[in-house]
Amino acid sequence: MTYSFSPSTSKLVVSVSDGLATLAIDNPSKHNAVDLEMWKALPEIVAALDRDPAVRVVILRGAGRESFASGADIGEFATVRADAEGGGSMRPPTRRRSGPSPIARSR
């Protein structure tokens, strides 16, 4: 299956092989901090992997060797969270995963 996501980000890298999907957070210069662009793309990526019958397991990992993910990119806080509307922009999605694919975290 070919994956094309909107919004897309080069900081989230997906690969699938033999039923195993790997979703890598690729922002090692910031210890894999998740920026707003990445946060908005994650639900669609996870949903696409969930719909793919060839995917049996999803591994979430951080790029590089220093860290898995350091959390939200605080460098964006001054602009992204500058007002009440932006303050809630990185709240967790409310959709629950419904598919059979287990999701595991890896370093």
DSSP file (Angstrom, degrees, kcal/mol; ACC not computed):
  #  RESIDUE AA STRUCTURE BP1 BP2  ACC     N-H-->O    O-->H-N    N-H-->O    O-->H-N    TCO  KAPPA ALPHA  PHI   PSI    X-CA   Y-CA   Z-CA
    1    1 A M              0   0    0      0, 0.0     2,-0.5     0, 0.0    15,-0.1   0.000 360.0 360.0 360.0 137.2    0.0    0.0    0.0
    2    2 A T        -     0   0    0      2,-0.0     2,-0.5     0, 0.0     0, 0.0  -0.816 360.0-146.2 -94.7 133.3    1.3    3.5   -0.8
    3    3 A Y        +     0   0    0     -2,-0.5     2,-0.4    11,-0.1    11,-0.1  -0.871  23.4 168.3-106.1 130.1    0.8    6.1    1.9
    4    4 A S        -     0   0    0     -2,-0.5     2,-0.3     2,-0.0    -2,-0.0  -0.974  16.0-166.2-137.6 122.4    0.1    9.7    1.2
    5    5 A F        -     0   0    0     -2,-0.4    36,-0.1     4,-0.1     3,-0.0  -0.835  13.3-129.9-117.3 147.9   -1.0   11.9    4.0
    6    6 A S  S    S+     0   0    0     -2,-0.3     2,-0.2     1,-0.3    -2,-0.0  -0.952 102.0  33.3-137.4 118.0   -2.5   15.3    4.3
    7    7 A P  S    S-     0   0    0      0, 0.0    -1,-0.3     0, 0.0     2,-0.3   0.473  98.4-165.9 -72.0 148.2   -1.3   17.3    6.1
    8    8 A S        -     0   0    0     -2,-0.2     2,-0.3    -3,-0.0    -2,-0.1  -0.731  11.5-175.3-104.1 154.9    2.0   15.7    5.3
    9    9 A T    >   -     0   0    0     -2,-0.3     3,-1.0     3,-0.2    -4,-0.1  -0.988  28.4-144.6-147.9 139.3    5.2   16.1    7.2
   10   10 A S  T 3  S+     0   0    0     -2,-0.3    -1,-0.1     1,-0.2    -2,-0.0   0.550  96.4  73.1 -78.2  -6.5    8.7   14.9    6.5
   11   11 A K  T 3  S+     0   0    0      1,-0.1    15,-3.7    14,-0.1     2,-0.5   0.458  89.0  63.2 -89.4  -1.1    9.3   14.5   10.3
   12   12 A L  E <  S-A   25   0A   0     -3,-1.0     2,-0.5    13,-0.2    -3,-0.2  -0.973  72.2-169.0-122.4 114.8    7.0   11.4   10.5
   13   13 A V  E     -A   24   0A   0     11,-2.4    11,-3.0    -2,-0.5     2,-0.4  -0.907   1.3-165.3-113.2 125.7    8.4    8.5    8.4
   14   14 A V  E     +A   23   0A   0     -2,-0.5     2,-0.3     9,-0.2     9,-0.2  -0.906  11.0 171.0-112.1 134.0    6.3    5.4    7.7
   15   15 A S  E     -A   22   0A   0      7,-2.0     7,-3.1    -2,-0.4     2,-0.4  -0.995  11.1-164.2-137.8 145.9    7.6    2.1    6.5
   16   16 A V  E     +A   21   0A   0     -2,-0.3     2,-0.3     5,-0.2     5,-0.2  -0.996  16.7 157.8-132.1 131.5    5.7   -1.2    6.2
   17   17 A S  E >   -A   20   0A   0      3,-2.2     3,-2.1    -2,-0.4    -2,-0.0  -0.932  67.6 -11.9-154.6 128.7    7.2   -4.6    5.7
   18   18 A D  T 3  S-     0   0    0     -2,-0.3     3,-0.1     1,-0.3    37,-0.1   0.858 128.1 -49.0  51.3  44.8    5.9   -8.1    6.4
   19   19 A G  T 3  S+     0   0    0      1,-0.2    37,-3.1    37,-0.1    38,-1.9   0.416 115.8 113.5  81.4  -2.4    2.9   -6.9    8.4
   20   20 A L  E <   -Ab  17  57A   0     -3,-2.1    -3,-2.2    36,-0.2     2,-0.4  -0.911  47.0-166.7-108.8 117.9    5.1   -4.6   10.6
   21   21 A A  E     -Ab  16  58A   0     36,-3.1    38,-3.1    -2,-0.6     2,-0.5  -0.867   3.3-160.7-101.7 135.9    4.6   -0.9   10.2
   22   22 A T  E     -Ab  15  59A   0     -7,-3.1    -7,-2.0    -2,-0.4     2,-0.6  -0.977   4.3-168.8-117.1 125.5    7.2    1.5   11.7
   23   23 A L  E     -Ab  14  60A   0     36,-3.2    38,-2.3    -2,-0.5     2,-0.5  -0.953  13.8-164.9-112.8 110.2    6.2    5.1   12.4
   24   24 A A  E     -Ab  13  61A   0    -11,-3.0   -11,-2.4    -2,-0.6     2,-0.8  -0.838  19.4-142.0-104.2 130.0    9.3    7.1   13.2
   25   25 A I  E     -Ab  12  62A   0     36,-3.0    38,-2.7    -2,-0.5     2,-0.8  -0.813  24.9-167.3 -83.6 111.1    9.3   10.5   14.8
   26   26 A D        +     0   0    0    -15,-3.7   -14,-0.1    -2,-0.8     3,-0.1  -0.653  49.5 105.2-112.9  75.5   12.2   12.1   12.8
   27   27 A N    > > +     0   0    0     -2,-0.8     5,-2.5    36,-0.1     3,-1.9  -0.355  31.1 155.4-141.8  54.4   13.2   15.4   14.5
   28   28 A P  G > 5 +     0   0    0      0, 0.0     3,-1.8     0, 0.0    -1,-0.1   0.742  64.9  68.7 -64.0 -24.5   16.5   14.3   16.2
   29   29 A S  G 3 5S+     0   0    0      1,-0.3    -3,-0.0     2,-0.1    -2,-0.0   0.756 110.9  36.1 -65.4 -20.7   17.9   17.9   16.3
   30   30 A K  G X 5S-     0   0    0     -3,-1.9     3,-0.9     3,-0.1    -1,-0.3  -0.068 126.1 -98.1-117.6  30.5   15.2   18.6   18.9
   31   31 A H  T < 5S-     0   0    0     -3,-1.8    39,-1.2     1,-0.2    40,-0.2   0.865  78.7 -60.3  53.5  39.5   15.3   15.2   20.6
   32   32 A N  T 3 <S+     0   0    0     -5,-2.5    39,-0.4    37,-0.2    -1,-0.2   0.807  81.1 179.8  59.4  35.5   12.3   14.2   18.5
   33   33 A A    <   -     0   0    0     -3,-0.9     2,-0.7    -6,-0.6    39,-0.2  -0.402  28.7-122.0 -61.9 142.3   10.0   17.0   19.9
   34   34 A V  B     -d   72   0B   0     37,-3.3    39,-2.1    -2,-0.1     2,-0.1  -0.802  28.2-161.3 -94.1 116.7    6.6   16.8   18.3
   35   35 A D     >  -     0   0    0     -2,-0.7     4,-2.6    37,-0.2     3,-0.2  -0.410  35.3 -98.2 -90.6 173.5    5.6   20.1   16.6
   36   36 A L  H  > S+     0   0    0      1,-0.2     4,-2.5     2,-0.2     5,-0.2   0.870 122.3  56.1 -61.1 -39.6    2.1   21.1   15.6
   37   37 A E  H  > S+     0   0    0      1,-0.2     4,-1.3     2,-0.2    -1,-0.2   0.917 111.5  43.7 -58.3 -44.5    2.5   20.0   12.0
   38   38 A M  H  > S+     0   0    0      2,-0.2     4,-1.8     1,-0.2     3,-0.3   0.922 111.3  54.2 -66.2 -44.7    3.4   16.5   13.2
   39   39 A W  H  < S+     0   0    0     -4,-2.6    -2,-0.2     1,-0.2    -1,-0.2   0.882 109.1  48.2 -58.2 -41.2    0.6   16.5   15.9
   40   40 A K  H  < S+     0   0    0     -4,-2.5     4,-0.4     1,-0.2    -1,-0.2   0.810 112.7  48.9 -70.7 -29.2   -2.0   17.3   13.2
   41   41 A A  H  X S+     0   0    0     -4,-1.3     4,-2.0    -3,-0.3     3,-0.3   0.763  93.1  77.8 -81.1 -26.4   -0.7   14.6   10.9
   42   42 A L  H  X S+     0   0    0     -4,-1.8     4,-2.8     1,-0.2     5,-0.3   0.883  88.1  53.2 -56.6 -47.3   -0.6   11.7   13.4
   43   43 A P  H  > S+     0   0    0      0, 0.0     4,-2.3     0, 0.0    -1,-0.2   0.902 111.6  46.1 -58.7 -40.3   -4.3   10.8   13.6
   44   44 A E  H  > S+     0   0    0     -4,-0.4     4,-2.4    -3,-0.3    -2,-0.2   0.905 113.2  49.6 -68.0 -40.3   -4.5   10.4    9.8
   45   45 A I  H  X S+     0   0    0     -4,-2.0     4,-2.2     2,-0.2     5,-0.2   0.947 113.2  45.6 -62.9 -48.5   -1.3    8.3    9.7
   46   46 A V  H  X S+     0   0    0     -4,-2.8     4,-2.3     1,-0.2    -1,-0.2   0.899 112.9  51.1 -63.0 -40.6   -2.5    6.0   12.5
   47   47 A A  H  X S+     0   0    0     -4,-2.3     4,-1.8    -5,-0.3    -1,-0.2   0.899 109.2  50.7 -63.5 -40.7   -5.9    5.7   10.9
   48   48 A A  H  X S+     0   0    0     -4,-2.4     4,-1.0     2,-0.2    -2,-0.2   0.907 112.3  46.2 -64.3 -41.9   -4.4    4.7    7.6
   49   49 A L  H  < S+     0   0    0     -4,-2.2     3,-0.3     1,-0.2     6,-0.3   0.881 110.4  54.3 -66.4 -37.1   -2.2    2.1    9.2
   50   50 A D  H  < S+     0   0    0     -4,-2.3    -2,-0.2     1,-0.2    -1,-0.2   0.846 109.2  48.0 -64.0 -35.5   -5.2    0.9   11.1
   51   51 A R  H  < S+     0   0    0     -4,-1.8    -1,-0.2    -5,-0.1    -2,-0.2   0.690  88.5  97.4 -78.6 -20.0   -7.3    0.4    7.9
   52   52 A D    ><  -     0   0    0     -4,-1.0     3,-1.6    -3,-0.3    -4,-0.0  -0.600  61.1-158.4 -77.3 113.1   -4.5   -1.4    6.1
   53   53 A P  T 3  S+     0   0    0      0, 0.0    -1,-0.2     0, 0.0    -4,-0.0   0.713  90.1  63.2 -65.5 -18.0   -5.2   -5.2    6.4
   54   54 A A  T 3  S+     0   0    0      2,-0.0     2,-0.6    -3,-0.0   -37,-0.1   0.663  86.0  86.4 -78.3 -15.5   -1.5   -5.9    5.7
   55   55 A V    <   +     0   0    0     -3,-1.6   -35,-0.2    -6,-0.3     3,-0.1  -0.770  42.3 161.6 -92.0 120.0   -0.5   -4.1    8.9
   56   56 A R        +     0   0    0    -37,-3.1     2,-0.3    -2,-0.6   -36,-0.2   0.700  68.4  22.4-104.8 -28.5   -0.5   -6.4   12.0
   57   57 A V  E     -b   20   0A   0    -38,-1.9   -36,-3.1    44,-0.2     2,-0.5  -0.998  61.9-154.1-142.1 141.6    1.7   -4.3   14.3
   58   58 A V  E     -bc  21 103A   0     44,-2.6    46,-3.1    -2,-0.3     2,-0.5  -0.978   9.4-162.3-117.5 126.7    2.7   -0.6   14.5
   59   59 A I  E     -bc  22 104A   0    -38,-3.1   -36,-3.2    -2,-0.5     2,-0.6  -0.935   4.1-157.2-107.9 126.9    5.9    0.3   16.1
   60   60 A L  E     +bc  23 105A   0     44,-3.3    46,-3.4    -2,-0.5     2,-0.3  -0.911  25.9 163.6-103.2 123.4    6.3    4.0   17.2
   61   61 A R  E     -bc  24 106A   0    -38,-2.3   -36,-3.0    -2,-0.6     2,-0.4  -0.918  35.4-120.5-138.3 162.5   10.0    5.0   17.5
   62   62 A G  E     -b   25   0A   0     44,-0.6   -36,-0.2    -2,-0.3     7,-0.1  -0.819  32.8-116.4-100.6 144.6   12.2    8.0   17.7
   63   63 A A  S    S+     0   0    0    -38,-2.7     4,-0.5    -2,-0.4     3,-0.2  -0.408  77.3  18.9 -75.0 155.4   14.9    8.7   15.1
   64   64 A G  S    S-     0   0    0      1,-0.2    -2,-0.1     2,-0.1   -37,-0.0  -0.208  91.8 -85.6  78.9-172.8   18.5    8.7   16.2
   65   65 A R  S    S+     0   0    0      1,-0.1    -1,-0.2   -37,-0.0     3,-0.1   0.419 105.5  75.0-115.0  -2.0   20.0    7.3   19.4
   66   66 A E  S    S-     0   0    0      1,-0.2     2,-0.3    -3,-0.2    -2,-0.1   0.885 102.2  -8.8 -84.5 -40.7   19.5   10.1   21.9
   67   67 A S        -     0   0    0     -4,-0.5    -1,-0.2     1,-0.2     3,-0.1  -0.998  43.1-134.6-158.7 155.1   15.8   10.0   22.7
   68   68 A F  S    S-     0   0    0     -2,-0.3     2,-0.3     1,-0.3    -5,-0.2   0.980  89.8 -36.2 -71.9 -65.4   12.4    8.5   21.9
   69   69 A A        -     0   0    0     -7,-0.1    -1,-0.3   -35,-0.0   -37,-0.2  -0.909  43.6-151.7-161.0 135.1   10.5   11.8   22.0
   70   70 A S        -     0   0    0    -39,-1.2     2,-0.3     1,-0.3   -37,-0.2   0.488  51.4-111.9 -89.6  -2.3   10.9   14.8   24.3
   71   71 A G        +     0   0    0    -39,-0.4   -37,-3.3   -40,-0.2    -1,-0.3  -0.786  70.0   1.9 109.6-154.5    7.3   15.9   24.1
   72   72 A A  B    S-d   34   0B   0     -2,-0.3     2,-1.2   -39,-0.2   -37,-0.2  -0.381  78.5-105.4 -70.4 148.6    5.8   19.0   22.5
   73   73 A D    >   -     0   0    0    -39,-2.1     3,-1.9     1,-0.2     4,-0.3  -0.636  32.1-167.6 -75.7  99.6    8.1   21.4   20.7
   74   74 A I  G >  S+     0   0    0     -2,-1.2     3,-1.0     1,-0.3     4,-0.4   0.671  78.3  77.2 -67.4 -15.3    8.3   24.2   23.2
   75   75 A G  G 3  S+     0   0    0      1,-0.2    -1,-0.3     2,-0.1     3,-0.2   0.718  95.1  50.1 -64.2 -19.7    9.9   26.4   20.6
   76   76 A E  G X>>S+     0   0    0     -3,-1.9     4,-3.4     1,-0.2     3,-1.1   0.569  83.5  92.5 -92.2 -10.8    6.5   26.8   19.1
   77   77 A F  H <>5S+     0   0    0     -3,-1.0     4,-1.6    -4,-0.3    -1,-0.2   0.849  79.1  58.0 -56.4 -39.5    4.7   27.8   22.3
   78   78 A A  H 345S+     0   0    0     -4,-0.4    -1,-0.3    -3,-0.2    -2,-0.1   0.837 123.3  23.2 -62.7 -32.2    5.1   31.5   21.8
   79   79 A T  H X45S+     0   0    0     -3,-1.1     3,-0.9    -4,-0.2    -2,-0.2   0.850 126.8  44.7-100.1 -44.6    3.3   31.4   18.5
   80   80 A V  H 3<5S+     0   0    0     -4,-3.4     3,-0.3     1,-0.2     9,-0.2   0.866 123.8  34.2 -70.9 -37.0    1.1   28.3   18.6
   81   81 A R  T 3<<S+     0   0    0     -4,-1.6    -1,-0.2    -5,-0.5     6,-0.1   0.004  81.4 117.3-108.1  28.2   -0.2   28.8   22.1
   82   82 A A  S <  S+     0   0    0     -3,-0.9     2,-0.3     4,-0.1    -1,-0.2   0.708  79.1  24.7 -71.0 -20.5   -0.3   32.6   22.0
   83   83 A D  S  > S-     0   0    0     -3,-0.3     4,-1.8    -4,-0.2    -4,-0.0  -0.813  92.9 -92.7-136.8 177.4   -4.1   32.7   22.5
   84   84 A A  H  > S+     0   0    0     -2,-0.3     4,-0.7     1,-0.2    -1,-0.0   0.867 122.3  51.6 -61.7 -38.3   -6.9   30.6   23.9
   85   85 A E  H >4 S+     0   0    0      1,-0.2     3,-0.8     2,-0.2    -1,-0.2   0.931 112.9  44.2 -65.3 -45.7   -7.7   28.9   20.6
   86   86 A G  H >4 S+     0   0    0      1,-0.2     3,-1.6     2,-0.2     4,-0.2   0.762  99.7  72.5 -70.4 -25.3   -4.1   27.9   20.0
   87   87 A G  H 3< S+     0   0    0     -4,-1.8     3,-0.3     1,-0.3    -1,-0.2   0.785 101.5  42.7 -61.5 -28.1   -3.7   26.8   23.6
   88   88 A G  T X< S+     0   0    0     -3,-0.8     3,-1.5    -4,-0.7    -1,-0.3   0.322  83.4 103.6 -98.2   7.8   -5.8   23.7   22.9
   89   89 A S  T <  S+     0   0    0     -3,-1.6    -1,-0.2     1,-0.3    -2,-0.1   0.685  82.3  45.5 -68.3 -18.3   -4.2   22.9   19.6
   90   90 A M  T 3  S+     0   0    0     -3,-0.3    -1,-0.3    -4,-0.2    -2,-0.1   0.059  78.6 132.0-114.4  26.0   -2.2   20.0   20.9
   91   91 A R    <   -     0   0    0     -3,-1.5     3,-0.1     1,-0.1    -3,-0.0  -0.459  69.3 -92.1 -69.9 149.8   -4.8   18.3   23.0
   92   92 A P        -     0   0    0      0, 0.0    -1,-0.1     0, 0.0    -2,-0.0  -0.311  45.3-103.8 -62.0 145.7   -5.0   14.5   22.4
   93   93 A P        -     0   0    0      0, 0.0    -3,-0.0     0, 0.0     0, 0.0  -0.349  19.9-139.5 -66.1 153.1   -7.5   13.4   19.8
   94   94 A T        +     0   0    0     -3,-0.1     2,-0.2     2,-0.1     0, 0.0   0.618  68.7 107.3 -91.1 -13.5  -10.7   11.9   21.1
   95   95 A R        -     0   0    0      1,-0.0     2,-0.4     3,-0.0     3,-0.0  -0.447  61.6-144.4 -67.7 133.6  -11.0    9.1   18.6
   96   96 A R        -     0   0    0     -2,-0.2     2,-0.2     1,-0.0    -2,-0.1  -0.785  24.1-105.2 -97.3 143.6  -10.2    5.7   20.0
   97   97 A R        +     0   0    0     -2,-0.4   -50,-0.0     1,-0.1    -1,-0.0  -0.479  37.3 178.6 -66.8 132.5   -8.4    3.1   17.9
   98   98 A S        +     0   0    0     -2,-0.2    -1,-0.1    -3,-0.0    -2,-0.0   0.549  45.3  93.1-113.8 -11.4  -10.8    0.4   16.8
   99   99 A G  S    S-     0   0    0      2,-0.1   -48,-0.1     1,-0.1   -49,-0.1  -0.195  80.3-112.8 -84.6 175.1   -8.7   -1.9   14.7
  100  100 A P  S    S+     0   0    0      0, 0.0    -1,-0.1     0, 0.0   -50,-0.0   0.537  76.9 113.4 -84.5  -7.2   -6.8   -5.0   15.6
  101  101 A S        -     0   0    0    -51,-0.2   -44,-0.2   -44,-0.1     2,-0.1  -0.527  61.1-140.3 -74.0 116.9   -3.3   -3.7   15.1
  102  102 A P        -     0   0    0      0, 0.0   -44,-2.6     0, 0.0     2,-0.5  -0.460  12.4-142.9 -69.4 148.9   -1.4   -3.5   18.4
  103  103 A I  E     -c   58   0A   0    -46,-0.2     2,-0.3    -2,-0.1   -44,-0.2  -0.968  19.7-176.1-116.7 128.4    0.8   -0.4   18.8
  104  104 A A  E     -c   59   0A   0    -46,-3.1   -44,-3.3    -2,-0.5     2,-0.4  -0.910  20.4-131.4-123.6 150.0    4.1   -0.7   20.5
  105  105 A R  E     -c   60   0A   0     -2,-0.3     2,-0.3   -46,-0.2   -44,-0.2  -0.825  27.2-179.6-100.0 139.9    6.7    2.0   21.4
  106  106 A S  E      c   61   0A   0    -46,-3.4   -44,-0.6    -2,-0.4    -2,-0.0  -0.974 360.0 360.0-137.0 151.2   10.4    1.4   20.5
  107  107 A R              0   0    0     -2,-0.3   -46,-0.1   -46,-0.2   -40,-0.1   0.428 360.0 360.0 -94.1 360.0   13.5    3.4   21.1
